[in-house]
Amino acid sequence: MTKPDYIFETSWEVCNKVGGIYTVLSSRAATMARHFGDNVLFVGPCLDAATPQDFTQTDELADFAHYIKQTKGLDIKTGRWDVPGKPKAVLVDFRPLYAEKNRIYGDFWARFGVESHNAYGDYDEASMFGYAAGAVIDAFARFYDITDRRLIAHFDEWMTAFGLFYIKTFCPRIKTVFTTHATTIGRSIAGNGKPLYDYLTAYDGNQMARELNVEAKHSAERTAAHTADCFTTVSEITAKECEYLLEKKPDTITPNGFENSFVPQGDEYARKRRSARLLLEELAEKTLGYTLDQEHLFVGISGRYEYKNKGIDVFVDVMSRLNGDSRTAQPIVAFVIVPAWVREGCYSNSKFATSAIVNEESDLTLNYIRQKHFGNTPDSRVKIIFVPTYLNGNDGTLNVPYYDILIGLDLTLFPSYYEPWGYTPMESAAFGIPTVTTSLAGFGQWVSPVQVGIDNGVAVITRNDGNYFDVVRDIADEVIHFVELNGKAQKTIADKARTIADKALWQEFFDYYLEAYDKALTSKR
């Protein structure tokens, strides 16, 4: 197997924690360091003058910073990403390229057929970042005179596609890997309420992109998939999307692993769990307006605010079903921990939300909670609370990182409709919190190809385009079953969840990346 001498990896989420790809890259960095030492460079966006909290500026690449300013006209911040492995990182200010965007779009239309004329929203921002990242990689290889070495430039998601086009145009000796973590058009079809899976083989990706107004993003992603020396995605379920919607079968699957070095153990775990439960209890009592006079089961859902794709609608329906089911032997507080657009510094007058939400009257989650007639009264079997803030340690509500809250939950439910991998259930399992996922999540398919219950540690519920209410019923039954178990049985299930998560560590999954690097380095494209 051919191994690279140097790896460059580009993502919008390098030192920019906005989604799951941040977790993919930041948790993988330590494993990359074990394989490649310091010969790894991450490239991310420089979004403002302030230095990101997880980035430490250093002068070790100062000469290179001067060189790229002189040769490319780009300002960069150089330093280390403060994650396990402490990899080198470059954050590039791409804004000067806006003045050249029409020339760049025209050039890549002529060379690759990328259709940018229907672009809108964040397309310009992402494309100019990708182009700037490509320029950084090209300049780095030339400045340090390593262009004749085995080099890999790895680009994550459509937002970096223009970096791949740059390398293919100006430094084709560098071999390229392109990973889609979720196809633009697949996410759009699912998010717009259309049946993705029943008609997957019949959809025309280009036609659907025009219909759903994501033509430019789809074109960039599709072209990158066809142009890269090695094209990968994160799961078998997303590979099928790529085959039919991008008309390109991935060269290999690179599943998302996990780094569990920050999962507390022993006494520290017990201490952090007690602290988290106290925070959740205080938050619930503050929101509800009364004291919880008995021990409640704390159940949660978290992740990106994609109401249907992430199964938030299913979660609310499950809680509604449990609220009306006499078999619900222990009262439940259900937390929807999903960042929304909130009014900073303003608390909600609602007994269902912890913060005031902008355009609250049109918020899908709050409206559905109200529609389901949750009373959130002391005698309610289920109290449901929307926590619409991003738990980064400075959110104004809990003011601790997400993991310091996750550890206090008893059970998590992630009934996703569209979930290429599914970090949230994997993280939950790693922290010993039993979890429910679905067969439409890559992680769920990896855990089991058939439906399994919560006794497994990770329950996998079969989901498709036509069985919504079966999913609600099955998940509610799993919650009731879990509640009925004694403490010893629940602990056994928690241990099983940890065992499953341990099989998904990066040390187990990184060979898939080595395979991708080998395929890129030996590609004849």
N, C-alpha and C positions, 0 to 999 in steps of 0.2 A: 504493500500500500504506500503510495506517494504522499508524503506529508509536507505541508507548506513550511517555508522558512519564516514567513511573516504574515500576519493576518490583520486586515483592516476591516472593521465592522461599523456600519453606518445605520443609525436609526434616529427618528425624531424624538425617541424617548431616552436617548443617552443623556444622563444627568437632567432628565425632564420627566418627572413621575406623573404621567397622565393616564396610564393604562397598563394592561397586562404585559406588554412587550418590555416595559421597564423591568418587571420581575424576571422575564426570560433572560435578558441580557445581564442584569446585575447579579443574578444568582449563578449564572454560567461562568462569570469572569474568573472565579477562583479555580475552576476546573481547567479553563483555558490556560491559566498561569502555570498550573502543574504540568501541562503538556508542552507549552511554548515559551515558558519563562516570561521575559519582558518584551517579547516580540509580538505584542498585540497592541493595537491602537484603536480605540473607539472614537468615532466622530459623531458629534451631535450639534444641535443648533445653539447659537448664542442669541438668546431672546431679548435680553435687556442688559443694561449696564451692571446690574447687581450680579454677583457671583452666586450660582446655585449653592444651596446648603450642603449638598452632597458632592461638591467639587472643590478640590484644594489646588489653587494655582501654584505652579512651580516654574522655575526658570530653566529646567533641563532641556526644553525645546526652544529656548529663546532665540537661538540663531536661525532656526527654521521659521519661527514666527516673523522674523525680520525678512527672511528670504521670500516668503509667500506674499508679504505685503508689497515687496518690491516687484515681484514677477507677476502676481495675479491681482494685486490691488485689494486683497482680502485681509481683514483683521481677524485674528484668532486669539482665543484664550487657551493656554496650554497648562496641563497639570495632571492630577490623578483623580479618578472617580473613587469616591469614598464608599466602596462596597468591598466585600470579601475578595481578596486578590489584588486590590488597589491598582487596577490597570491604568496605563497612560490614556489620556483623553484629550481631544482637541474640540473646542466649541467654536464654530465658525459663524461670523456675522455675514449673512447672505443678502442683506438688504440692498447693498450697492448694485446687485445684479438685476434688480427690478427695471433699471433703465435699459437693460439689454434683453429683456425677456422676449420681445417680439423676434429679435434676431435668433435667439436660442430656440424658440419654438419653431421658427421657420427652418432652421438648420436640421433639427431632429425630425421634423416632418419629412424633409427631403431624404435624410439618411435612413430613418427607421419607420416612417409612416405613422408617427405618433400624432393623433388628432387633438390639438389643444384649442381649437377655435371655439368650442362650446364650453370652455372652462369657466368656473365661477367659484366663489367662496375661498376655500383654503388651497386651491390648486396652485395658484401662483406662489404662495408662500412655500408649500412643500416642494414644488419643482425647482425653485431657485435654491432652496436648501440642498436638495439632492445634487444639483449641478455644482454648487460650491463645495460639497463634500467630495465629489469626484475630483475637483481641482486640488483639494487638500491632499488626497491620496496620491495623485499623479505627482504633485510637487514634492511630497515627502519621499517618494521612491527615487526621484531624480536628485534631490538634495543630498540624501544619504547614500547615493550611488548603489542602489540595490535592485535596479530594474532587471538585472539578469538573474536574480534569485527566484525561487518558487514563491510567488506572492498570490494571496487571495484577497479580493475585495468583496466583502459580504454585505449585501443590501437587504434590509428588512422592510417589507411593505411597499405599496405603490408610492408612498411619499418620498422614497429614495430612488425611484426608478431613473430619474435624470442623472443621478450619479453613475449608475451602471452605463447609461448611454454615453456619458462623458468618457469613462474608462475605455469603452469599446471604440470610441472615436480617436482619442488622443494617446492612449497608452494600452493598446490591446495585448501587450505581453502579460499584463496583470490579469489573472483568471478571475472570473466573476461567479458568485453565488447569489441567487435571488430567492428569498423566502417570502411567501405570502402566508400570513397568519390567519387571514380571513379574506375571501375574495370580496371586492367592492360590490360586485353585482349580486353575489349570493346574499350578503348582508342586507342589501337594499331590497331584494325580492322578499326576504323574510320579514324585514322591518316594516314593509308596506302592506303586510297582511296577505300576501299572495302565497299559495302553497308551493314551497320550494322543492320538497322531496318527491311528491307524486309526479311532478312534471319536469324533474331535473333533466332527464334525457331528451326532453322535447324542446326545452327553452333554447333560443338563440341568444347567446350572451350579448352580442353586439346590438341586436334589436331591442333587448330588454334594457340595455344601458341607455339607449336613446329614449325609450319610454319612461324610464325612471330618472332621467336627467343626470346621469353619472357617466356620460360618454367619455369625457376627457380622462377621468380617473381610470375608468375601465381600459381605455386605450393604452395608457401608460403602463398599467399593471400587466395587461395581456402581452404587450410588446416586450416588456422586461422578462416575462416568463419564457417567451420564445427566443430571446436574444442571449440570455445568460448561459454561461458554460455549464452550470448546474442549477436546475430549478427544483426547489423543495417546498414542502408545506408540512404542517404539524400533525396531521392525523389522516387516517384513511377516509373519514367522512368528508374532509375538505379536499382530499385528493380527487374524489369523485366530482366535486364542484369544479375544480380546475380542469379536469378532463372534458367536461361538457360546456362549461361557461367560458373558459379561457382557451378551449380547444388545445390544451397542452397537458399531457399527463406528467406529473412530477417525476423527476429522475430518481428521487428517493424521498422517504419520509423522515423528518427530523422532529420527533416528539419533544415536547417541553419537559424538561426535568426540574428538579427542585434542589435547593441547598438548605439543609436543615440545621446548619451550625448555630443559627440564632434561635432555634426552638429551645426554650428553657427545660431543664431537667430537674428531677428530684425536688428538694425543698424550694428551689427558686420557682419551679413550675407551680407548686402549691401556693406560694406567696403571690405570684402574679395572677393566678386564677382567682384567689380571694379578692385581690384588689380590683380586678376587672368586674367581678360580680357586684361588688359594692358600687362601682361607678355606674353600672347598668341599672342597678336597683334605684340609685339616687336619681338617675336620669328619668326613669319610668315614673317615679313618684312626683318629680317636679312637673313632668308633662301631664300626668293624669290628675294631679291635684289632690292626691290622698296617699296614705301609707299602705304599702302592700303588707297585709297582716298575716300572710302565710307564704311558704316557699313556693315560688313559681318556676316552671320550666322556661328557660330562656332559649328561644328559637330565633334564628336569624337568616337573612338573605343579604348579599352584598354584591358589589360589582358596578360595572358601567350602567348608566341609566338608559337601558334599552328595554322598554316596558314589556314588549312581547318576546323579543329574542332571548332575554335573560329569564323569562318565566315569572316576572313579577306579578302578572295577572293570575297565574296559577297559584303562586304563593298566597295571595289574598284570598282566592277561592278556597284553598286548603284550610286557611285559618277560619274562614266563614263556616265551612263545614264542621270543623272541630268545635266552633263556638256553639253550634246547635246540636252537638252530639253528646248525649248523656254518658257515653263511654269515656269522655275526656276526664279522666280521674283526677288529674292535677291541673290547676290553672296555669295558663301560658301567657307569657309576654312575648309577642312576636315583633322583632325589630327589622325594619326595612332600611338597611344601611346603604343608601345609594345617593351619590352626590347629584344635587339639582341646582338650579339657579336660585340662590337665596339672597335675602336682603341682609347685608352684613350688619351684625350687631343688633339685629331685631329678632325677638322671640315670637313664636307663633301664638296667637290666641286660641288656636285649635288644640283640642286634647288629643289630636292624632299626630301632630308634628312637633319637632323640637325647635325648628327655626321657621321664620316667615319666608314663604316661597314667593318669588316673583310670579305674577299671573297664576296665583293659587287656584283661581276659579276654573282654570283649564288644565290643571295638573292631573295627569291620567291616574296616578297612584292614589292621590287624595280623593279624587272623585269616585274611584272604584271602592275605596274603603267606606266612604259615606253611602254609596249605593248599596253596599252589603249590610248596612245598618248595624255596624259595630257600636255598641254603647260605651265601651271602655269604662264601665261602672265597676265598683268594687265586687259585685257579684257576677260579672261577666266571666265565662270560662276562658275566653281569649281577649286580651287587650293587645291592640296592634298600634305600633308607634313608628312613624316615618322619621328617620334620621337623615336629612337630605344634605349632609356635609361630607367632604372628603377628609377622612381621618388621617391627617398627616402629622399630628402632634400639635397643631396650632389652628384648629378648626373653629374655635370659639364655642364649642358645645361640650365635647369630652376632653379635648386637648391632650390626647394621647394617640400614638400610632395605632393603625388598624389591628395589628397583631396583638397589641395589649388589650384589645376589646374582644377579638375573636376567641382568645383563650378562656374567656368567662362564659361563653355560650355553652349550652348543653347539647344542642343539635342544630345543624344547618341544613337548609333546603335550597337546592339550585336546580329548579325544574326547567332547564333551558330548552328553548326551541331551536335556537341557532347558537352553537358554541363549538368553534373549531377545535379547541382543546379543553379549557376549563381549569384555570388555576385556582379559582376560589374553592371548589370542593377538595382539590389536592392539598391546598394550604390547610384547610380545616382538618383533613385526615392527619397531616403531619403534626398538628397541634393536639391530636388525640380527641378531636371533636367529631363524633359520628356524623355522617353527612349523606344526603340524598342527591343524586344527579340523574341524568337521563341517557337513553341510548342515542340521543342526538348530539351529545357532547363527546368530543374526541377522548377525553379522559374516561368518561363512562364506558365507551366502547372498549377502551384498553383494559379497564377493570374487569369487565365481563361482557361477552357477546350476547348473553341472555339476561332476563330480568332476575335480580337477586335482591333480597330484603336487607333491612338494617342490621340484622344479626351478622351480616358479613363485615360490618364496620363501615363500608361504603355501599349504600343501596343504589342500584341502577334500575330505573323505571323505564319500561318500554314506552317510547313516545313516537308518534308519527303525525301526519297531517290531519288524521280524522279521529283521534281518540282523546281529545282534550279532557273530557269529563271522567274518563277512565283513569287518566293520570292524576286528576284531583283526588278521586276516590282512593287510588292505590297509595298515594303519598300520605293522605290523612290516616289510612289504616296503619301505615308504618309508624307514624307519630304515636298513635294510640298504643300500638304494640310496645314501642320503646318506653312510654310512660308506665306501662304495666310491669316492666321488669324491675327487679330489685337492684340495689346499688352495685352489688357484686357483678351481676349480669351486664349492667351498663358499662362497668369498668372493663370487662372482657371485650365488649364491643369496641370501646375506645382503643384498647390495645391492638385489636384487629385492624382498626383504621390506620394506626401508626405503622403497622407492618406493611400494609398496602403502599403507604406513602414512601416507605423506605425502599421499595422496589422501583420507585420513580425518581431516585436521586440522579443528579447529573453524572455521577460516576458510573451509573448503569446505562445512561442514554447518550453519553458523549461520543460513543463509537459511531453513532449515526451521522454526527457532524464530520468525523474523520472520513467517513465514506463519501460524504458530499464534497469535502475538500479534494479527495482523491479523484472523484469523477470530474471535477472542474479542472484540475491540473492536467488530466489526461485527455480532456475533451479536444476534439478536432474542429469545433465550431469556430 
